[in-house]
Amino acid sequence: MTKPTDMGPTSGRQDDRFRNLPAVEIELVHEVRRPPTVERAWAMLEVWTQNRVYMIDTNFRCIEVVDIATQKPDPSHGLLGARLLGGQHNNDNDTFLSHPFPRPGTEAVFEQPRPSDGVMFSHSSTVTRCVLRLRQLTILSGGEKQSWDHIAAAGRKSTQPPED
């Protein structure tokens, strides 16, 4: 287990209006199904702001943006496909960064390729919640013992990023 490390002075910590909130919430998602299944991309993380929820996959890519007021996805949102880097908060004297997830009180920071060359960074509005979705699957196998290889092989493509 890793213990928190104080890396310097405590300036700015007293003005953290989100200090009483958990940095990351954990939600257990229990699914029951029969093999084989072809699944859509898994949203392992939800990044909540006042108006939107950014759904992040296991490769840290934004796969869906949901408008909180309408509860509907926005298929044309500019951050779809962007890679989540973490969170950032600036005050008069300091810049606070969190990685790999943003924490409440920071802005989520996303990386996108620039149309010409290089990358550009985009920020969300202030994050209010960050929810890690821990997935537990129960496979109904009819009494047959199933291995991870057998269950995961059906209809599944590699989750490893392609090599450059």
N, C-alpha and C positions, 0 to 999 in steps of 0.2 A: 504494500500500500504506500502511496506517495503522500508525504506530508506537505502542506502548503509552505512555500518558501517566501520570506519577505525579501524582496530584491532591492529595497531602497526606502526612501522617506515615504511617509503616509499622506503627502499632500494630495488634496482632492478627494480623499476617501470619505470625508465627513459630508460632502454634498451629494453622495450617492443616494438618490431618492428611491432606488430599487434594491437597496441593501437587504431588506427584509424578505425579498422574494428568492426562491431557489434559482441558482444560475441555470440549471437545466432540470426540467420535470421529466419523469419517466412514466410512460403509459404502456401497460402490458396489453398487447393485442392478441387475443386467443382465437385461432381459426381452427375449424374442424372441416375436413374435406376428404374426398376419395382420390387416390391417384389414378391415372396421371392427370396433371393439370397444367395448363399453359397460363401463366400469370402475367398480369400487367406489371409495370415497374413498381417497386415497393417504395413508398415514401417513408423513409426511416426517421425523418426529422420534419417537424412543423415549426416554422418561424413566424410568430404572430406579431403583427403591428396593429395599430388602431383600425385600419381599414382592410387589411389583406392578411391571408395566410399563405406563406411560401412553402410548398411541399418539396422536400429535398430527398433525392435518392441516395443509394449507398455509394455512389461515385461523387457525391456532393454537388450534383447538378440539379438545378431547379426544374422540376418536371410538371409542375402545375402551380398556378396562382389563383386563389379563390377570393372573391370579393365577400367580405364578411356580411355586408348589408343584404346582399341578394342570395348568398350561399351558392353562387354559381362561379364556375371557373372562367377565367379571362384568357381565351385561346390566343389572343394577340399581344399579351403583356410582353414588354421588352426584356424582362429578365428570364424568360423561358429559355432553357439551355445554358444559362450562365452558371458558373461554378462558385459555390459558397466558399469564402476564405475565412470568415470569422466575423467579429464585431469590432466597432470603433466608436469611441466617444471622445470628443475634444472639449476642453474647457479653456479658460484663459491661460493657464500655465502648463497643462499636461495633455498628452494624448494617451488614452487607455485603449489597449487592444486585447481582444480575447480570441483564442483559437483552440480547437477547430470550429467552435460554435459561437454565435453571438450570445450575449447574455442580456437580460432585461436592462434597459437604460442605454444600450449601445445601438448603433445603426448596423444592420447586416451589410457586409461588404461582399460584392460579387465581382468576379472576373469574367470578361468576355473578350473574344478576339476582335481586334480593330479591323474594319473592312480593308484598310490599306496594308498595315503591318503592325505588329506588336499587340498589346492588350490595352483594354481600358477597364477602369474600375467604376462600379456603380454602387450606390448606397440606398438602402431602404429608409423609410421613416423609422422612428424609434421603436425598437423591439420591446414588446410587452410580455411575451412568453416564448420559451424555447422548449419544445416537447420532443424528447427522444422516444420513438415508438419501437419498443422491444417486442418482437414477434415470436409467438409460440404457436406451433402447428401441431395439431393432432391429426394423424393420418389414419383413416378408417381402412384397415387392410383385410378385414374378414378373418383375422387370426393368423395370417401369414406374417412372419417376422420380416420387416423391411429394413434395409440398410440406407444410409444417407445417399450413397451412390445410386441405388435403385430408385428411390423416391425423387431425387433431384434431377435425374437424367431425362425424364420424360418432358419433351417440349422445351428444354432449357438451353439457352445459349450461355456462353461464358460471361461471367461478370467482370472478368479482367479487362482493363483498358487495352486497346490495341497497341502493339509495339510500334514505335516510330521508326 
